[in-house]
Amino acid sequence: MFSIHSGVDEFPNVTEGDLRKALPELSKLGALLIVHAEVPGPISRTGISAENVSPTEYATFLASRPRAAEDEAVELMIKLGSEFGARVHIVHHSSADSLVMLRNAKEAGINITAETCPHYLTFAAEEIADGATEFKCCPPIRERQNREQLWTALGEGTIDMVVSDHSPCPPAMKLPESGDFLQAWGGISSLQLRLPIVWTESKRRGFSLDDLARWLCSAPAKLIGLEGRKGLIAEGYDADLVIWNPEKQFLVEANGLQHRHKLTPYQDRILDGVVEKTFLRGRKIYDNGEFIGEPCGLLLV
């Protein structure tokens, strides 16, 4: 669910009233409520529009999605999660100002989890050029100090995992010619690069491969009810394996991306960790830049 307009008219947001109707049922089922946590009030109060600001400035876009929008949404979800005993998960979290609330809620036994994304752990608002709409995502990439607080929260367990929030779109929807942050599509394609991005940034901060495996594998598997089957290399688990060289570096280039649309804010960035082979349930599906065979899936639930 979105607690603010999703940007797609056929996927409307929900209100607190809607949630008060739904949460008793979700709680009975033990179902997980997954929340894009921003509320519209703080955003509308900024008064920012294309008519009164320069829409090509990243500072304009950042100011248009203040931390308070996330903070108030997280506060609401903690309150409702506690009231109804529901499982709540905050997706693509970016505001460091909410971290104390999340930490306190977890310590109080409220069943709430949170994720952040590679782009929030890598980039900083101070480094984003005006008109560089390939960096636009919602919530936005925030300041350098905010980024480091997210890393601290990830290390201590206040943030549980790192998820790609893969959001591809045709490059034209990013409006590269006008550089209009207010009108461009919001989203970053991170699926292929998540492992090397997070490894590159985490190891320079002293984290280990065990941390990486928890954030990217075991914690997501546990969240969605696949603990005991996915997320670990252990007897009885699916043989979902990646063979990679954590020390080898590579340059991110458009022609090396498997995404249909190649526009990426990681262009020309040097990353550590080259994926060489991938196995899905013991079957090799990727080998040194090439996919093998037809796509294969299995209904999990």
Secondary structure, 3 states (H helix, E strand, C coil): CECCCCCCCCCCCCCHHHHHHHHHHHHHHCCEEEEECCCHHHHHHCCCCCCCCCCCCHHHHHHHCCHHHHHHHHHHHHHHHHHHCCEEEEECCCCHHHHHHHHHHHHCCCCEEEEECHHHHHCCHHHCCCCCHHHCCCCCCCCHHHHHHHHHHHHHCCCCEECCCECCCCHHHHCCCCCCCCCCCCCECCCCCHHHHHHHHHHCCCCCHHHHHHHHHHHHHHHCCCCCCCCCCCCCCCCCEEEEEEEEEEECCHHHCCCCCCCCCCCCCEEEEEEEEEEECCEEEEECCEECCCCCCCCCC
